[in-house]
Amino acid sequence: MLVVAISNALLGNFMNKSFTIKDLRISLFALIVTHIQLLVGLILYFVSHRFSAWQEGFGTVMEDSNLRSYLVEYPVTNILAVVLITMGWSMHKRQAESGKKFLRIGLFYFLGAFLLLARMPWS
C-alpha cells in the first residue's frame, strides 16, 4: 500500500495535479495499514520466544548479533519508519498548495518504506 501512496504522490507532484479526496484517501489508507502493521508487529514481538532473552540481561542481548537484530535494531527501525510516515501525513495537512502536499507525502512515505525494507530480514 505504501508503494501505491508513494507513486500516487510522486505522479501528482510531477504532473502538477491538484490534491483531491482520492489522493487523501490513498494516503490515509496507507497510513492506517502501516499503523496496523506496527501494532501486529509489536504483538508478535512481545509473544515471540526471542523476547525471553531480555530476562538474561541487556548485555546478553547486545552481545549476540542475531538477538540484537531481532530485539533491538529491527523494532526500533520499524517504529522510526512509522514515525516518519506519520510525520509525512501530519505535515501534508499543514500545506495549502497541492504540490507541497504531494511532496511531503511522497518524501516521508518513501523514507519510511526505505527503512522498513532496509531492516527486513531477507535471508
C-alpha positions as MATLAB code, in Angstrom:
seq = 'MLVVAISNALLGNFMNKSFTIKDLRISLFALIVTHIQLLVGLILYFVSHRFSAWQEGFGTVMEDSNLRSYLVEYPVTNILAVVLITMGWSMHKRQAESGKKFLRIGLFYFLGAFLLLARMPWS';
ca = [
       0.000    0.000    0.000;
       2.917    2.314    0.660;
       4.115    1.824   -2.905;
       0.721    2.957   -4.224;
       0.707    6.033   -1.959;
       4.288    6.955   -2.860;
       3.750    6.572   -6.600;
       0.462    8.498   -6.386;
       2.203   11.332   -4.538;
       5.147   11.455   -6.918;
       2.929   11.357  -10.003;
       0.699   14.035   -8.526;
       3.687   16.233   -7.796;
       5.418   15.796  -11.152;
       2.206   16.180  -13.181;
       1.102   19.278  -11.206;
      -2.231   17.712  -10.292;
      -4.475   19.139   -7.629;
      -4.722   17.223   -4.355;
      -8.151   15.579   -4.403;
     -10.146   13.445   -1.987;
      -8.873   10.354   -3.849;
      -5.281   11.323   -3.037;
      -6.234   11.959    0.564;
      -7.869    8.544    0.882;
      -4.953    6.704   -0.708;
      -2.505    8.377    1.665;
      -4.749    7.863    4.683;
      -5.305    4.194    3.854;
      -1.533    3.672    3.592;
      -1.115    5.377    6.969;
      -3.773    3.165    8.576;
      -2.299   -0.025    7.086;
       1.153    0.981    8.333;
      -0.125    1.573   11.860;
      -1.964   -1.757   11.868;
       1.239   -3.424   10.688;
       3.088   -1.792   13.588;
       0.519   -2.999   16.119;
       0.629   -6.562   14.786;
       4.430   -6.420   14.812;
       4.514   -5.239   18.424;
       2.151   -8.015   19.481;
       4.317  -10.594   17.708;
       7.423   -9.037   19.285;
       6.120   -9.456   22.820;
       4.818  -13.021   22.324;
       7.933  -14.192   20.467;
      10.162  -16.833   22.032;
      13.108  -14.477   21.480;
      11.606  -11.882   23.832;
      12.505  -14.061   26.830;
      16.182  -13.294   26.102;
      15.648   -9.904   27.754;
      15.421  -11.743   31.096;
      19.090  -12.684   30.756;
      20.031   -9.018   30.666;
      20.727   -6.189   28.287;
      24.356   -7.193   27.816;
      23.450  -10.682   26.683;
      21.090   -9.371   24.041;
      23.581   -6.806   22.773;
      26.455   -9.322   22.551;
      24.538  -11.740   20.315;
      24.201  -10.140   16.878;
      21.164  -12.266   15.966;
      19.282  -11.354   19.148;
      20.314   -7.701   18.828;
      18.987   -7.636   15.283;
      15.600   -9.118   16.190;
      15.095   -7.496   19.594;
      16.661   -4.042   19.166;
      17.533   -2.973   15.627;
      14.510   -4.335   13.783;
      11.792   -2.957   16.126;
      13.477    0.426   16.585;
      13.899    0.888   12.840;
      10.283   -0.095   12.162;
       8.968    2.282   14.812;
      11.109    5.066   13.322;
       9.716    4.248    9.862;
       6.134    4.534   11.128;
       7.010    7.820   12.846;
       8.342    9.185    9.531;
       5.205    8.085    7.685;
       3.042    9.710   10.350;
       5.111   12.894   10.096;
       4.522   12.954    6.341;
       0.775   12.650    6.891;
       0.782   15.383    9.544;
       2.965   17.735    7.512;
       0.846   17.419    4.380;
      -2.223   18.676    6.283;
      -0.475   21.968    7.036;
       0.256   22.718    3.384;
      -2.084   24.769    1.234;
      -0.532   24.021   -2.165;
      -1.144   20.643   -3.801;
       2.468   20.264   -4.909;
       3.729   20.651   -1.368;
       1.144   18.168   -0.090;
       2.267   15.578   -2.639;
       5.920   16.300   -1.890;
       5.533   15.828    1.891;
       3.641   12.581    1.499;
       5.950   11.232   -1.204;
       9.159   12.089    0.629;
       8.251   10.899    4.115;
       6.372    7.814    2.963;
       9.381    6.914    0.797;
      11.789    7.340    3.717;
       9.550    5.186    5.908;
       9.247    2.496    3.242;
      13.008    2.553    2.747;
      13.590    1.951    6.459;
      11.025   -0.850    6.500;
      12.714   -2.563    3.571;
      16.250   -1.917    4.860;
      15.726   -3.859    8.096;
      13.638   -6.657    6.650;
      15.338   -9.998    7.241;
      15.714  -11.104    3.609;
      17.543  -14.348    4.358;
];
